[in-house]
Amino acid sequence: MRRYRTTVNFFLYGTRIFRPARRVFLSLFDRPKLAILNRMRDFYGRFMRKDSLVLDVGANVGDYTNVFLSLGARVIAVEPNPRCAKLIKRMEAKESVYVENVALGNCEGSAELNVCQWYEIITISDDWKRESERSGLLPNCDGSSQFEFRSPRSMH
């Protein structure tokens, strides 16, 4: 199922038919996920108006970004993982979203980002990586896919 979901996301993400197609897909194959997205939309809809400006820090693959956009918000998505940021950038031309491919921190600098087998799971924490490997809950988080990223200048 994960493979089909990934294929659908790859071809449709960022297109106008993505959200309706995703809703149909989820209603057929993953109703719990659809229920979560509906609850998110209901919850955040209480706080947002059309054209609200929202920051999605740690945007990952854009689930929250999509919910915010479906409510008519403008979104600034901040995501250090270039694969995830690239996915969200596919929406930029058609939606009110701006993507920053950076990490946020308390100081300017760079670090090595370890990407797990599921590319949307990342960490710069050696402790988190070690414990996730030990737990057996996450697939291959051995850091075999690493890249350096920069954090913008500190806001202090």
Summary of the structure (lengths in Angstrom):
residues: 156
radius of gyration: 16.6
end to end distance: 45.3
largest distance: 48.5
contacts: 414
relative contact order: 0.12
helix: 41%
strand: 19%
